[in-house]
Amino acid sequence: MRLLNVEAFLNREMDIGRTIPITRVLEERDDATTAYAILSHRWGDEVNYKEINELTRMGEEEREKIRARKGYKKILGSCRQTMKDSLQWLWVDTCCIDKKSSSELSEAINSMFRWYENSAKCYAYFHDVDSPIFVTEPDHRQFNNSNGWPEWFSRGWTLQELIAPRDVQFFNEHWVPIGSKRNLADTLEKITRIPQAVLINGLASGVRSAAQVMSWAADRKTTRVEDRAYSLMGLFGVHMPMLYGEGKSAFHRLQLEIVRSSNDHSIFAWDPKGRIRRSGSVLADDPSYFRDCNGIWSVKPDWFVPRFKSRLQDHLPAVRRVMPANLIQSILLTLLGQSLVRELSTFSITNGGIQISLPLAPYPNSSSLFRATLRCKMDIAAPLMTIDLLSNSTVYYRFFGATGEPTVFPRIKQLFLSCDQDESRHSLTLDDRTISYYGFTRCGTFPRSISGNSVKLSLSNDLIVIIYANDNANVRFAVGLGYYLRNAWVHSAYDETRAQTCTPWEDYAKRVYDWMWTKQADLARSMPSRGTTTDTSSDSVSFIKHTRLPRSIWAVRTMWGDWPSGNCTVTIDVAHCAGCCNGPLEWKTLVNDWDGLDTPGPMQMAGPLSPKYVLYLDGTYVQFLKSTHIGIMLGDYGHFDSTFKRDGNIFQDLESLAEVLCVDPTDPAYRPVQRSVSGGNATTKEGDTVIARASGDSSSRLILRQPIGLSLPNNQPLVSLLKALSTRLTNKCLVTSVVRCAVQPGQTVTRLCYFSTPQVWHAVAPNEGRLARFKEIRCDFCGCYRKMVDFTLPS
């Protein structure tokens, strides 16, 4: 290691301003045979290797700037303290390592624990403490960015710098001694959660498990994310190359090195209280996952096996009722041999994951969910810890959110634990464009943000909560989107406390998230599937649910698409609701045309099912109905009996309602989208003529001359227009696409139409009982009112 010659450094400092000889202040020494002091500190404005080495060769101005740095004064104070302690050598990480050399930096980081361990003195310098007395109680006003304690205690690297040295001396910013590790052990344990035995006598004296050591680093920070792993290597006695830029993969590599060098199951016991709930890889993402693991004890296989045998013997009467006799005999024979101890003692890292043998018990009603027993305990008197695993054919993933309890006694099974996060994601498109029409806005999402309207959920187990609010009406609700055991679910919830309290939306989101997380198995089971509909005519099936918001005039409509392709749109809408509906209603099945042309919001197909004529508009497959009237126009709305009966046109209504809606009817956003018309297998094209045949009936055909396709645009203005018309045009059908053909130069007529009912026009059937009760209340009220004012109300 490269050490600072304290005497040479101080002599050079005394000669500053005179003729300065070129003095060598850094020398290579052997850490095992050299008595040296070592500095532990929080980095700031530091002096590096090149600057400390070439100080005397610099110009005066540049040299004085370096000497004025706090980092230089820190080195100077460390040298003076080293001389007081009768030591000749000092190691300071900022200037004793040439960080431009990646090999030297890697060697230093891998050797650092040993260097601190072999030091004669370690000086822990607190740059933010001016008191001559060590802080014994948290002071959040003075140390507001470091949990109430000096910042030194919040840094990742200083953890090993506290544990490794035998003699740690603490100094305030003026280099006044304020205590030592030995005489402050009780206070240090309170600050760091490290047992006094470990602080005084080292790791060998009181470490219970790998998870416990990880827990000490849970709340510490590093400038580089990789250093959260690299700063812990010495504590576990492992070595690995430095790969800055690898991100959290560094911590994954650290855990794999720990697995290779030990058989401690506690490395898999992170998040024992289910606060983080990250399903996927059995490896934690960072030390914070071990925050609640300080009390975990690891147990040896030769302790574990006899107790496992005893437990099986105690449960034999129950086991015989659910397990064949020959299988019981096989298990007992296995347990009687010493091979089980060896089997439970070994891990191996393979390209298929971590190969390990664990007692595994299946959950009822699931062929892929298991509870695994680990060789560790939450405290010395507690039962063995367990984790839940989700099987994905060849590997097992960590899983959070299981409900119920396994009813079968565990069997020891060899399995592969996944070291990689399950990157299987389901992409959802969130369509909440119409939510703003009644004054609602999207407040945000929890526990993570989303990019625009794209939501990605893990297929194994995931949940994201979206909060909407109308602050003027003091109404707020949440929509949860989740996956549980690869089953998708959606659920909406109303904020019952919003009227009485004004809690931030983030607090409400956290509360909803926690509730939905505990109920996700039930929420997933309540979702419909394609098997719940008898309609097999379309691959595009969606489901809609109407949930009334209590004490308001609105209801939430949630639409969830289900497609073979695996990606779908979730539409969130708010509709008027007088309170006479059944609520919350069950999911209803809708056959829709979302997989066809891009439409302004979800649409349900309308009109007769046949005959339909197949065409492609801009390459998209569409089945049209033959127009019953050549005067039908895009945007017409009406109803069907035997044929389509036109009641009006949304673009004509737009002109008459422009002032009320505060819109410009000439806005280009309302212009129809023109599309090219082409044929598929059921059509032929001759010059400028397209011949379309009816689906399923090749003898029925239409000759389309110079066809032009027109469709409604899919944009916010048109979506808002449909919403504005929803109360007037309830359950009406709408012409969303047409094919117009030339009959003579400059004149076209509509030959084919596509009819849909916008979901925003869909009306929920009222609850007849509630309607009758509302009528009674109204009559009673009117009767009382007449008597009070002696006035006859108009009918």
Secondary structure by P-SEA (a helix, b strand, c coil): ccccaaaaaaaaaaaccccccccccbbbbbcccccbbbbbccccccccaaaaaacccccaaaaaaaaacaaaaaaaaaaaaaaaacccbbbbcccccccccaaaaaaaaaaaaaaaaaccbbbbccccccccccccccccccccccccccccccccccccccccccbbbbbccccccccccccaaaaaaaaccccccccccccccccccaaaaaaaaccccccccccccccccccccbbbbbbccccaaaaaaaaaaaaaaccccccccccccccccccccccccccccccccccbbbbcaaaaaaaaaaaaaaaaaaaaacccaaaaaaaaaaaacaaaaaaaabbbbccccccccccccccccccccccccccccccccccbbbbbbbbcccbbbbbccccccccccccbbbbbbbcccccbbbbbbbcccccccccccccccccccccccbbbbbcccbbbbbbbbcccccccbbbbbbccccccbbbbbcccccccccccaaaaaaaaaaaaaaaaaaaaaacccccccccccccbbbbbbbbbbccccbbbbbbbbbbcccbbbbbbbbbbbcccccccccbbbbbccccccccccccccccccccbbbbbcccbbbbbcccccccccccccccccccccccccaaaaaaaacccccccccccccbbbbbbbbccccccccccbbbbbccccccbbbbbcbbbbbbbbbcaaaaaaaaaacccccccccccbbbbbbccccbbbbccbbbbbbcccccccccaaaaaaaaaaaaaaaaaaaaaccccccc
